[in-house]
Structure formats: structure tokens, C-alpha cells
Amino acid sequence: MNTKLLALGIALAALLCACDFQKQADARFGDQHFKTAISLIELHRVRTGTYPSTLADLKFTGEWDQIALSSVEYKRLESGYELNVVRGWVAQPDLKYPAEFWMGLGLKKSNLLPEP
């Protein structure tokens, strides 16, 4: 086999593996960031009776929580809140959740909510 062709094949395989790794990492980190943000926002409502005006209003967060909170966009709405994932590990992940996941949350708008 031609050495150049073999090197090209190896480079292509490495690139495909890297792309797959990034997609998996984006999904895992994005999922964790989204769920962490929801947990902190919902805990704030339980403690204070209202959703926070901004994510900066959240109290008793840990250092790792700040990573999650910097990966989402939050906006308080009249009857709940909007939460969008803007970054997983590197890029925006493609995440899907079952209908049961959304039950009982004040989360009314999200880039992850399925279309009605």
C-alpha cells in the first residue's frame, strides 16, 4: 500500500474519532450543565418563592457550578423561566429529553424543548 495513502487514511480516521469524541463530550457536558442550572434555579424558587432575576442571584453555589452556569443563558419570565444551553464541552450539544423530564419545572422556554 502507498505510504501517502496509508497516512491519509490514518489522518482521516483520527479526524473522525476526534469529531465523534467532541460530539459525545458536548452532549455529556451540556447535559450536566443544563441539569445543574435547572437544579440551582428550582432550589432558589423553593427557598425564596420566586425564580431568580439573574443567575447571579443564586446563592450557595460551588466553584464547579459556575462552569455550568456560564454554559447556559437564563431569562426569568412572567410565569417561570427560559433556559438555553449555549455550550457543552466546546460547541452547542444536540440534546433531547422525554416529556416526563419537563414535568413540574418552571422551565417554559428552551432551545432543548421539543416543538409542540
Helices and strands as residue ranges (DSSP letters): H 3-48, G 55-57, H 63-69, E 72-77, E 80-85, H 99-102, E 107-109
